[in-house]
Amino acid sequence: MAPRVRAASTQQELPFGVRVRRGKQRLSRDLKPILFVGGILLGGLLLYVWQHVHVVRLSYQLEQLRAARITLIQEGKALGVELGRLRSVRRVEEMARRKLGMVNPVPGQVILLEEPR
């Protein structure tokens, strides 16, 4: 009778559910440079995207500010015209006659004084 040859097991006999992990350090050693370069590339990509989004936001804000500036300039011009109309001598005289009941002075009511030297 030939002796029974028992197949050599590549894994050790361990309790149920326990596995021996081999090659983990070699795998992590190989992945470190790849992960590092990938992280650098991802960081650069995120920086580029952030800058682009920031520029787009600033351009929208700039357009809003330009529109507000144009509106304010037009409003300022309109207020200047209205101020000129309200300050006109003819309007002030008319308001004085109508609302305050003022009249032109008769001769002798106005006394002119000489200015001291």
Backbone torsions as a table, in degrees:
resi	resn	phi	psi	omega
1	MET	NA	135.1	-177.3
2	ALA	-81.3	140.8	179.8
3	PRO	-65.5	141.8	178.8
4	ARG	-75.0	128.9	177.9
5	VAL	-101.4	123.3	-179.8
6	ARG	-87.7	133.2	-178.9
7	ALA	-68.0	130.6	-179.2
8	ALA	-73.5	128.9	-179.5
9	SER	-88.1	136.4	178.5
10	THR	-81.7	-18.7	177.7
11	GLN	-106.6	150.2	178.0
12	GLN	-78.2	156.6	175.6
13	GLU	-76.2	113.1	-178.6
14	LEU	-124.6	162.2	178.3
15	PRO	-60.7	163.6	-176.3
16	PHE	-58.8	131.2	175.8
17	GLY	88.2	-5.2	-178.9
18	VAL	-102.7	127.6	179.9
19	ARG	-120.6	151.1	176.6
20	VAL	-96.2	126.3	179.0
21	ARG	-101.0	122.7	178.2
22	ARG	-119.5	147.6	177.1
23	GLY	83.5	5.0	-179.4
24	LYS	-65.8	-43.3	-179.4
25	GLN	-66.0	-38.2	179.2
26	ARG	-65.4	-40.0	179.2
27	LEU	-65.6	-45.6	-179.9
28	SER	-67.7	-32.9	177.6
29	ARG	-66.6	-34.7	178.4
30	ASP	-76.3	-31.0	-176.3
31	LEU	-82.5	-23.7	-176.4
32	LYS	-56.9	-51.1	179.3
33	PRO	-64.0	-37.0	179.8
34	ILE	-65.3	-44.4	178.5
35	LEU	-65.3	-37.4	179.3
36	PHE	-64.1	-48.9	179.2
37	VAL	-64.7	-40.7	177.4
38	GLY	-62.3	-40.3	177.6
39	GLY	-64.2	-41.7	177.9
40	ILE	-62.7	-46.0	179.7
41	LEU	-64.3	-42.4	179.2
42	LEU	-64.4	-41.8	177.4
43	GLY	-62.1	-43.0	177.3
44	GLY	-63.5	-41.7	178.1
45	LEU	-63.5	-43.9	178.5
46	LEU	-63.8	-38.7	177.1
47	LEU	-63.2	-43.5	178.4
48	TYR	-62.3	-46.1	-179.4
49	VAL	-64.4	-42.7	179.0
50	TRP	-60.1	-44.2	179.8
51	GLN	-63.3	-42.3	-179.9
52	HIS	-63.3	-45.2	178.7
53	VAL	-62.6	-41.0	179.6
54	HIS	-62.9	-42.8	179.3
55	VAL	-64.2	-41.4	179.5
56	VAL	-64.1	-44.4	177.2
57	ARG	-59.7	-44.7	-180.0
58	LEU	-65.0	-35.2	178.6
59	SER	-68.0	-38.8	175.2
60	TYR	-63.0	-43.2	179.5
61	GLN	-63.8	-39.3	178.9
62	LEU	-63.8	-41.8	178.2
63	GLU	-64.7	-39.3	176.7
64	GLN	-63.2	-41.8	179.7
65	LEU	-67.5	-37.0	176.7
66	ARG	-64.4	-42.9	179.0
67	ALA	-63.5	-41.9	178.4
68	ALA	-64.2	-38.1	179.1
69	ARG	-63.9	-45.0	179.3
70	ILE	-61.6	-42.9	178.7
71	THR	-61.5	-44.1	179.7
72	LEU	-65.7	-37.3	178.0
73	ILE	-64.2	-44.3	178.7
74	GLN	-64.0	-40.4	178.5
75	GLU	-64.8	-39.9	178.1
76	GLY	-63.4	-41.1	177.5
77	LYS	-63.9	-42.8	179.7
78	ALA	-62.7	-40.3	178.6
79	LEU	-67.4	-35.3	176.7
80	GLY	-64.0	-41.7	177.9
81	VAL	-64.4	-43.8	179.4
82	GLU	-64.0	-39.2	177.9
83	LEU	-62.9	-42.6	178.1
84	GLY	-62.7	-40.3	178.6
85	ARG	-65.8	-42.1	-178.3
86	LEU	-69.4	-28.7	-178.6
87	ARG	-88.0	-4.1	-175.5
88	SER	-60.7	142.3	-176.5
89	VAL	-63.1	-39.5	-178.4
90	ARG	-61.6	-43.5	-179.1
91	ARG	-67.2	-43.2	-179.8
92	VAL	-62.9	-41.8	179.2
93	GLU	-64.2	-43.0	179.3
94	GLU	-62.4	-43.5	178.8
95	MET	-64.1	-38.5	179.9
96	ALA	-65.2	-40.4	179.4
97	ARG	-69.8	-46.5	-174.2
98	ARG	-72.9	-53.9	-172.4
99	LYS	-83.6	-38.8	-175.2
100	LEU	-99.1	-9.1	178.2
101	GLY	70.9	26.6	179.8
102	MET	-77.5	154.5	178.3
103	VAL	-133.9	166.0	176.4
104	ASN	-67.5	144.5	179.3
105	PRO	-70.6	145.3	175.8
106	VAL	-85.1	157.2	179.5
107	PRO	-57.8	134.6	-179.9
108	GLY	102.8	-17.1	178.2
109	GLN	-80.2	-26.2	-177.9
110	VAL	-98.3	122.7	178.8
111	ILE	-114.3	122.1	179.7
112	LEU	-93.7	130.7	177.7
113	LEU	-106.0	145.6	176.8
114	GLU	-80.2	147.6	-179.4
115	GLU	-82.0	129.8	179.0
116	PRO	-68.7	146.1	-177.0
117	ARG	-89.8	NA	NA
